[in-house]
Amino acid sequence: MKYRLLLLIFFLTSIIYSQSGNSRSYTRESLLNVLPQGYSIGLLNSKGTSAIHNDVSNIGLMNPASLYLQKNYSVAFSYQFQTDIDEAYLFDIGTKRVQNYLPQSLGGVVHYENFSFGIAFDQKYNGSLEFGPIQVTTVSNPDGTGIYYTPEFENTLQNYTISAAYLTEGILGNRSNLSFGTKYILNRLYSYESISTVSANATVLGSNLELGAYYEIIINEEQRFGIGTSYTFSTEISDQIEYKDSRTTIPGTVPGDSVYQISTPEYELSLAIPSELGFDLYFKPISQLKLLGRINTIFWNGASENIRNQIEFSTSAAYSFNPSLEASLGVYYTSKEYIDDFFNINDDLYAIYLTTGVSFQLNIFNIDLAIADSHLFSGEFWQQTIAKIGLGIQL
């Protein structure tokens, strides 16, 4: 408990300053309160984690050039459930998902001649820091007063996106397709923090763009091969936030021995969103089988001084038993690596998920189910199970 209290003090000293009759503004990088597990697996669906062949509910995270692969006038949404991680960081700091009433993702697609348009929402980050109850101490009660409080640190990063793509057929051969796409991303960061009776919340907005391309070769009626790439531009979003002024006195056992909440100032809440470069491969050797692969690089070195660039890769195989039933198996790898690894935390901040999924087509309705589990081959700080369910309508 004392270690968790020390770590909490570390968080607070980066944002709180108090002096009689005076207050100041400080810049605090909100990445301090963001754990990598909260990013989850945004592209997870019944086919795996491809950015080109995926469920329409995930188009906000997909390569925008792949819009034409979705059926016309299709809409879908998904909900995600995942197990809490009791120890996700040093000193038994845990994490769990918050705001579970919101969909994980939703999207819609419409085509007009060679143009495709999409609109979507997704939760790119959803998580909290779980310190557990911390006991108040005073000079005369260094082992605790018997009064507890539970700090709360919650962050969500939601994306609202508008995408457009243009398809050219036969430009690089009679049996080929080449598509280009662009995506506008409105990022909405919501942050809530509470320490005893002092609390603050803020909503910060910012935007960036993503560009993508997808090239597909139609070998014959049953065989196809495709390659896609996309690049997401970095951005930094920030705004001012102020803790609500609250004072509480907890008397000690001797005169003058007390603990009280101090007046807290305004400070700047900021979040650096790194650029990303992704590559996807698609191969259809027979009519019933799809082989999918993806490599994605997240350029953290442009957003944080102490985080190495992050490489994620995944692969999956999806098999269609009939036009109404498809299932998949796959693997997804991710990690987080600090340059100054003082506590050897890098050894436990990686995850290898085993993924599986199934989709059912019932007339115009589509049910998409997916599960990802990282308990078998991951570091101690990244072991969890994720379940995702999606419902769509395809006209």
C-alpha positions as CSV (number, residue, x, y, z in Angstrom):
1,M,0.0,0.0,0.0
2,K,2.9,2.4,0.8
3,Y,4.3,1.8,-2.7
4,R,1.0,2.6,-4.3
5,L,0.8,5.8,-2.2
6,L,4.3,6.8,-3.4
7,L,3.3,6.3,-7.0
8,L,0.1,8.2,-6.5
9,I,2.2,11.1,-5.1
10,F,4.3,10.9,-8.2
11,F,1.2,11.4,-10.4
12,L,0.0,14.3,-8.2
13,T,3.3,16.2,-8.2
14,S,3.1,16.4,-12.0
15,I,-0.2,18.3,-11.8
16,I,-0.7,19.9,-8.4
17,Y,1.0,23.0,-7.0
18,S,-0.2,25.0,-4.0
19,Q,1.1,28.1,-2.3
20,S,-0.7,30.5,0.0
21,G,-2.5,33.1,-2.1
22,N,-0.9,31.9,-5.3
23,S,-1.5,29.3,-8.0
24,R,0.2,28.4,-11.2
25,S,-0.5,26.5,-14.4
26,Y,1.6,23.4,-15.3
27,T,1.8,21.2,-18.3
28,R,1.2,17.6,-17.7
29,E,1.5,14.9,-20.3
30,S,-1.6,12.8,-19.9
31,L,0.3,9.7,-21.2
32,L,1.3,9.3,-17.5
33,N,-2.3,8.2,-16.8
34,V,-2.6,6.0,-20.0
35,L,-1.6,2.3,-19.8
36,P,-1.0,0.5,-23.1
37,Q,-3.6,-2.2,-22.3
38,G,-6.3,0.4,-22.7
39,Y,-5.8,0.6,-26.4
40,S,-7.1,-3.0,-26.7
41,I,-7.4,-4.5,-30.3
42,G,-9.5,-2.0,-32.2
43,L,-9.7,-4.0,-35.5
44,L,-10.7,-7.3,-33.8
45,N,-13.6,-9.0,-35.6
46,S,-14.7,-12.4,-36.8
47,K,-12.1,-12.5,-39.6
48,G,-9.1,-11.5,-37.4
49,T,-7.5,-8.0,-37.2
50,S,-7.1,-7.0,-40.9
51,A,-7.4,-3.3,-41.9
52,I,-8.8,-4.2,-45.3
53,H,-11.1,-7.2,-44.9
54,N,-13.1,-6.5,-41.7
55,D,-16.6,-5.8,-40.4
56,V,-18.3,-2.6,-41.4
57,S,-18.5,-1.6,-37.7
58,N,-14.7,-1.2,-37.6
59,I,-14.4,1.1,-40.7
60,G,-13.3,4.0,-38.5
61,L,-10.0,2.1,-37.9
62,M,-9.6,0.4,-41.3
63,N,-7.6,1.5,-44.3
64,P,-10.0,4.1,-46.0
65,A,-9.1,2.7,-49.4
66,S,-10.9,-0.6,-48.5
67,L,-14.3,1.1,-48.3
68,Y,-15.4,-0.4,-51.7
69,L,-15.1,-3.9,-50.3
70,Q,-18.0,-3.3,-48.0
71,K,-21.6,-3.9,-49.2
72,N,-23.6,-0.9,-50.3
73,Y,-25.9,0.6,-47.7
74,S,-24.5,-1.4,-44.8
75,V,-24.4,-0.3,-41.1
76,A,-23.2,-2.1,-38.0
77,F,-22.2,-1.6,-34.4
78,S,-20.2,-3.6,-31.8
79,Y,-19.9,-3.9,-28.1
80,Q,-16.7,-5.1,-26.3
81,F,-16.2,-6.9,-23.0
82,Q,-12.9,-7.7,-21.4
83,T,-11.5,-9.0,-18.2
84,D,-9.8,-6.6,-15.7
85,I,-6.1,-6.7,-15.3
86,D,-5.3,-6.6,-11.5
87,E,-1.6,-6.0,-12.1
88,A,-1.0,-4.0,-15.2
89,Y,1.8,-1.8,-14.0
90,L,4.3,-1.5,-11.2
91,F,3.3,-1.6,-7.5
92,D,0.1,-3.6,-8.2
93,I,-1.5,-0.8,-10.3
94,G,-4.4,-2.4,-12.3
95,T,-6.6,-1.3,-15.1
96,K,-10.2,-2.0,-16.3
97,R,-12.5,-0.8,-18.9
98,V,-14.9,2.2,-18.2
99,Q,-18.0,3.6,-19.8
100,N,-19.2,0.2,-20.9
101,Y,-22.6,1.5,-21.9
102,L,-21.1,3.0,-25.1
103,P,-20.6,0.9,-28.2
104,Q,-17.0,-0.1,-29.0
105,S,-17.5,0.9,-32.6
106,L,-20.2,1.7,-35.2
107,G,-20.1,2.5,-38.9
108,G,-22.0,2.9,-42.1
109,V,-21.0,2.7,-45.8
110,V,-22.7,3.9,-49.0
111,H,-21.4,3.7,-52.6
112,Y,-22.0,6.0,-55.6
113,E,-20.6,4.9,-58.9
114,N,-16.8,4.5,-58.2
115,F,-16.9,6.5,-55.0
116,S,-17.4,5.1,-51.5
117,F,-18.2,7.0,-48.3
118,G,-18.1,6.0,-44.7
119,I,-19.0,7.5,-41.3
120,A,-17.9,5.8,-38.1
121,F,-17.3,6.0,-34.3
122,D,-14.9,4.0,-32.3
123,Q,-13.3,3.9,-28.8
124,K,-9.5,3.9,-29.5
125,Y,-8.6,4.0,-25.8
126,N,-10.7,3.0,-22.8
127,G,-9.2,2.4,-19.4
128,S,-8.5,3.4,-15.9
129,L,-5.7,3.2,-13.3
130,E,-6.8,1.1,-10.3
131,F,-4.8,2.0,-7.1
132,G,-7.2,0.4,-4.7
133,P,-8.1,2.0,-1.3
134,I,-5.4,4.1,0.3
135,Q,-5.4,4.9,4.0
136,V,-5.0,8.4,5.3
137,T,-2.0,8.9,7.6
138,T,-1.1,11.7,10.0
139,V,2.0,12.5,12.1
140,S,0.5,10.8,15.2
141,N,-1.0,8.0,13.1
142,P,1.8,7.0,10.6
143,D,0.3,3.6,10.2
144,G,-3.1,5.0,9.2
145,T,-6.2,6.7,10.7
146,G,-8.7,4.0,9.6
147,I,-10.1,6.4,7.0
148,Y,-9.6,5.4,3.3
149,Y,-10.1,6.9,-0.1
150,T,-9.8,5.4,-3.5
151,P,-8.2,7.5,-6.3
152,E,-9.8,7.5,-9.7
153,F,-8.0,8.0,-13.0
154,E,-10.2,7.4,-16.1
155,N,-9.4,8.2,-19.7
156,T,-11.3,7.5,-23.0
157,L,-10.2,8.5,-26.5
158,Q,-13.0,8.4,-29.0
159,N,-12.7,8.8,-32.7
160,Y,-15.4,10.3,-35.0
161,T,-14.4,9.7,-38.6
162,I,-15.6,10.5,-42.2
163,S,-13.9,8.5,-45.0
164,A,-14.0,8.6,-48.8
165,A,-12.4,6.3,-51.4
166,Y,-12.2,6.2,-55.2
167,L,-11.9,2.9,-57.1
168,T,-10.2,2.6,-60.5
169,E,-10.7,-0.7,-62.3
170,G,-8.2,-2.1,-64.8
171,I,-5.7,0.8,-64.6
172,L,-2.8,-1.6,-64.0
173,G,-4.1,-4.5,-65.8
174,N,-7.5,-5.8,-67.0
175,R,-8.0,-7.9,-63.9
176,S,-7.0,-5.5,-61.2
177,N,-8.4,-2.9,-58.9
178,L,-6.7,0.2,-57.4
179,S,-8.3,2.3,-54.8
180,F,-7.3,5.4,-52.9
181,G,-8.9,6.7,-49.7
182,T,-8.7,9.5,-47.2
183,K,-10.1,9.8,-43.7
184,Y,-10.8,12.7,-41.4
185,I,-10.5,11.9,-37.7
186,L,-11.9,14.0,-34.9
187,N,-10.3,12.8,-31.6
188,R,-12.2,13.4,-28.4
189,L,-10.2,12.8,-25.2
190,Y,-12.3,12.6,-22.0
191,S,-10.3,12.6,-18.7
192,Y,-11.7,12.2,-15.2
193,E,-9.5,12.3,-12.0
194,S,-10.5,12.2,-8.4
195,I,-8.3,12.2,-5.3
196,S,-10.3,12.0,-2.1
197,T,-12.7,15.0,-2.3
198,V,-10.8,16.8,-5.1
199,S,-11.9,16.0,-8.6
200,A,-11.6,17.2,-12.2
201,N,-12.8,16.3,-15.6
202,A,-12.1,17.7,-19.1
203,T,-13.0,17.1,-22.7
204,V,-10.3,17.8,-25.3
205,L,-10.8,17.8,-29.1
206,G,-8.3,17.6,-31.9
207,S,-8.1,16.2,-35.5
208,N,-5.8,14.5,-37.9
209,L,-5.9,12.7,-41.3
210,E,-5.2,9.2,-42.7
211,L,-4.4,8.3,-46.3
212,G,-4.6,4.8,-47.8
213,A,-4.2,2.8,-50.9
214,Y,-5.2,-0.7,-51.8
215,Y,-4.3,-2.8,-54.9
216,E,-6.0,-6.1,-55.8
217,I,-5.1,-8.6,-58.5
218,I,-8.0,-10.8,-59.7
219,I,-6.2,-14.0,-60.6
220,N,-9.4,-15.9,-61.6
221,E,-13.0,-16.2,-60.3
222,E,-11.8,-18.0,-57.1
223,Q,-8.3,-16.6,-56.5
224,R,-7.3,-13.0,-55.5
225,F,-4.3,-11.2,-54.1
226,G,-4.3,-7.8,-52.5
227,I,-1.9,-5.4,-50.7
228,G,-2.8,-2.3,-48.8
229,T,-1.0,0.5,-47.0
230,S,-2.1,3.5,-44.9
231,Y,-0.5,6.3,-43.0
232,T,-2.1,8.2,-40.1
233,F,-0.7,11.7,-39.3
234,S,0.3,12.5,-35.8
235,T,-1.3,15.3,-33.8
236,E,-1.3,16.7,-30.3
237,I,-4.5,17.7,-28.5
238,S,-4.5,19.9,-25.4
239,D,-6.7,22.2,-23.3
240,Q,-6.8,23.7,-19.8
241,I,-8.3,21.9,-16.9
242,E,-8.9,22.9,-13.3
243,Y,-9.4,20.8,-10.2
244,K,-12.5,21.7,-8.2
245,D,-11.5,23.4,-5.0
246,S,-12.4,21.3,-2.0
247,R,-11.1,21.2,1.5
248,T,-11.6,18.5,4.0
249,T,-10.0,18.3,7.5
250,I,-9.3,15.0,9.1
251,P,-8.4,15.6,12.8
252,G,-5.4,13.9,14.4
253,T,-5.0,12.8,18.0
254,V,-2.8,15.8,19.0
255,P,-3.5,19.5,18.5
256,G,-2.5,20.7,15.1
257,D,-2.2,17.2,13.7
258,S,-4.5,17.0,10.7
259,V,-4.6,16.2,7.0
260,Y,-6.5,18.4,4.6
261,Q,-7.0,18.8,0.8
262,I,-5.3,21.8,-0.7
263,S,-6.5,24.2,-3.2
264,T,-5.4,23.0,-6.7
265,P,-4.7,25.1,-9.8
266,E,-5.5,25.0,-13.5
267,Y,-3.1,23.0,-15.6
268,E,-2.8,21.9,-19.2
269,L,-4.1,18.4,-20.2
270,S,-2.4,17.2,-23.3
271,L,-2.2,14.0,-25.3
272,A,0.2,13.3,-28.1
273,I,-1.3,10.9,-30.8
274,P,1.6,9.3,-32.7
275,S,1.7,8.7,-36.5
276,E,1.1,5.2,-37.8
277,L,2.2,3.3,-40.9
278,G,0.4,0.0,-41.7
279,F,0.7,-2.7,-44.4
280,D,-1.9,-5.4,-45.1
281,L,-1.8,-8.5,-47.2
282,Y,-4.7,-10.5,-48.5
283,F,-4.6,-13.8,-50.4
284,K,-7.5,-16.0,-51.5
285,P,-6.1,-19.3,-52.7
286,I,-9.5,-20.9,-53.0
287,S,-13.1,-19.6,-52.9
288,Q,-13.7,-20.6,-49.3
289,L,-10.4,-19.5,-47.7
290,K,-8.9,-16.0,-46.9
291,L,-5.4,-15.5,-45.6
292,L,-4.8,-12.2,-44.0
293,G,-1.7,-10.5,-42.6
294,R,-0.9,-7.1,-41.1
295,I,2.2,-5.1,-39.9
296,N,1.6,-1.8,-38.2
297,T,4.3,0.6,-36.9
298,I,3.4,3.3,-34.3
299,F,5.9,6.1,-34.2
300,W,6.0,6.9,-30.5
301,N,9.5,8.5,-30.8
302,G,7.7,11.6,-32.3
303,A,5.2,11.7,-29.4
304,S,7.2,10.7,-26.3
305,E,10.9,10.9,-25.4
306,N,10.9,7.6,-23.5
307,I,8.9,5.2,-25.7
308,R,10.4,3.2,-28.6
309,N,8.5,2.8,-31.8
310,Q,5.9,0.1,-31.4
311,I,5.5,-2.7,-34.0
312,E,2.3,-4.8,-34.1
313,F,1.7,-7.7,-36.4
314,S,-1.1,-10.2,-36.9
315,T,-2.2,-13.0,-39.2
316,S,-5.4,-15.0,-39.5
317,A,-7.1,-17.5,-41.7
318,A,-10.9,-17.2,-42.4
319,Y,-12.9,-20.1,-43.9
320,S,-16.4,-19.9,-45.4
321,F,-18.4,-23.0,-44.8
322,N,-21.2,-21.6,-46.8
323,P,-22.4,-18.1,-47.9
324,S,-23.9,-17.6,-44.4
325,L,-21.2,-19.0,-42.1
326,E,-17.5,-18.0,-41.8
327,A,-15.0,-18.7,-39.0
328,S,-11.4,-17.7,-38.4
329,L,-8.3,-18.4,-36.3
330,G,-5.4,-16.0,-35.9
331,V,-2.6,-14.5,-33.8
332,Y,-2.0,-10.8,-32.8
333,Y,1.2,-9.4,-31.2
334,T,1.7,-6.1,-29.5
335,S,4.1,-4.6,-26.9
336,K,5.2,-1.4,-25.2
337,E,8.9,-0.7,-24.7
338,Y,10.5,2.1,-22.7
339,I,13.9,3.4,-23.5
340,D,14.8,4.0,-19.8
341,D,13.5,0.7,-18.4
342,F,14.3,1.4,-14.7
343,F,12.2,-1.5,-13.2
344,N,12.6,-4.0,-16.1
345,I,8.9,-3.4,-16.9
346,N,9.5,-4.1,-20.6
347,D,9.9,-7.8,-19.8
348,D,6.2,-7.9,-18.8
349,L,4.6,-5.4,-21.3
350,Y,4.0,-7.5,-24.3
351,A,1.0,-9.6,-25.4
352,I,0.4,-12.5,-27.9
353,Y,-3.3,-12.9,-28.4
354,L,-4.9,-16.0,-29.9
355,T,-7.9,-14.8,-31.9
356,T,-11.0,-16.7,-33.1
357,G,-14.3,-15.6,-34.5
358,V,-17.4,-16.5,-36.4
359,S,-20.0,-14.6,-38.4
360,F,-23.6,-15.5,-39.3
361,Q,-25.5,-14.0,-42.2
362,L,-29.3,-14.2,-41.6
363,N,-31.1,-12.5,-44.5
364,I,-30.1,-8.8,-44.3
365,F,-28.7,-9.2,-40.8
366,N,-25.1,-10.1,-39.9
367,I,-23.9,-11.3,-36.4
368,D,-20.1,-10.9,-35.8
369,L,-18.5,-12.6,-32.8
370,A,-14.8,-12.5,-31.9
371,I,-12.6,-13.6,-28.9
372,A,-9.0,-12.7,-28.2
373,D,-7.0,-14.2,-25.3
374,S,-3.5,-13.4,-24.2
375,H,-3.0,-15.6,-21.1
376,L,-0.8,-18.3,-22.6
377,F,2.1,-16.4,-24.1
378,S,2.1,-12.8,-22.7
379,G,4.0,-10.9,-20.1
380,E,2.5,-10.7,-16.6
381,F,1.1,-7.2,-17.1
382,W,-0.8,-8.0,-20.3
383,Q,-2.9,-11.0,-19.6
384,Q,-6.6,-10.7,-20.4
385,T,-9.5,-12.0,-22.5
386,I,-11.5,-9.8,-24.9
387,A,-14.9,-10.6,-26.3
388,K,-16.6,-8.6,-29.0
389,I,-20.1,-8.9,-30.5
390,G,-21.3,-6.9,-33.6
391,L,-24.6,-6.6,-35.3
392,G,-25.0,-5.3,-38.8
393,I,-27.6,-4.7,-41.6
394,Q,-26.5,-5.2,-45.2
395,L,-29.0,-4.0,-47.9
